[in-house]
Amino acid sequence: MERVSFTYAKILVAFAPRALLVEGFYPAMVANLSEDQLDAMTPELGRLSSEFLSAVERCGTVSLELLAAGRYFDRLMDNSKMVRCLAHNLPGQFEEFHSLSMPAPK
């Protein structure tokens, strides 16, 4: 289903607790990071994980998915090649996309 990239999988392995890994396997072998770098990044990853789980509890997964989709849509509409392609090939839909990408009036 290609939902997890290879890089993301390597990061998951790199930050897996040592007890869950095969004896003699070192995460630095996969992530190309030193043990010091991994140790320095671990607290930050824990903080980010806690913030993410807190956001899920406060807002729900649907809100987070909509936020991610909105950010992705904004990135697409900031790409000049994508805008030209949409305007040329899908002019009707492009007008709708363009109106969605405009900031809402206050």
C-alpha positions, -999 to 999 in steps of 0.1 A, spaced: 0 0 0 31 22 1 19 42 31 53 40 49 84 52 31 117 33 35 132 63 53 104 64 78 108 27 84 145 32 91 137 59 116 112 36 134 139 10 137 165 35 148 143 47 177 130 12 187 138 3 222 170 -19 223 151 -47 240 129 -51 210 158 -55 186 178 -86 178 209 -90 199 239 -75 181 218 -53 159 225 -16 163 201 10 150 229 32 138 236 5 111 202 14 95 198 51 102 234 62 95 234 81 128 259 78 156 248 66 191 253 102 204 230 116 177 203 89 184 206 96 222 202 134 215 172 129 193 153 105 215 139 130 240 127 153 211 110 123 194 93 115 227 81 151 231 67 152 195 50 119 200 33 132 232 22 164 214 8 144 185 -12 121 208 -24 151 228 -36 167 195 -54 135 186 -72 134 219 -82 171 217 -91 173 180 -96 138 169 -80 120 140 -104 135 114 -93 170 123 -56 161 120 -62 144 86 -80 175 74 -52 196 86 -26 175 68 -47 174 36 -51 212 37 -13 217 41 -7 193 12 -33 211 -9 -16 245 -1 18 231 -12 3 219 -45 -13 253 -51 21 270 -44 37 249 -71 36 269 -103 40 238 -126 10 222 -108 -11 253 -111 -3 256 -149 -12 219 -154 -45 222 -135 -54 255 -153 -46 239 -187 -61 205 -183 -89 210 -158 -100 246 -160 -134 241 -143 -118 223 -113 -90 247 -112 -113 276 -105 -127 256 -75 -92 247 -63 -81 283 -67 -111 296 -46 -103 270 -20 -67 281 -18 -76 317 -11 -77 328 25 -111 330 40 -124 366 45 -125 377 82 
